[in-house]
């Protein structure tokens, strides 16, 4: 009986300690169907279907940029890639418009089932 009580006395506080920080600190945000937790200490910039987080260390000159893109409608992987490449890369960075891509028709390494 004493062993059961000791175990219970340890288990209850441990469970509370594990669950409370996730609800208190992990305030998730949504961008369409995409759910994310914003990083602390970063500046947030929102645009249409895009959220960017950035930080700069003035002393060292180091920086970090994290960009979250919302989901877009898809269909054909080649057309989807070309469309997103033009929207996200070509318009902002001006690289080559038609990169060479490789396609894989076998999904042997993926043995998962995705459900909506």
Protein Blocks (a to p, Z undefined) as FASTA:
>chain_A
ZZmmmmmmmmmmmmmmmmmmmmmmmcccdehjaccdddehiacdddehiacdddddfkno
pacddddddddddfbfklmmmmmmmmmmmmmnopafbdcddddfbfklpccdcdZZ
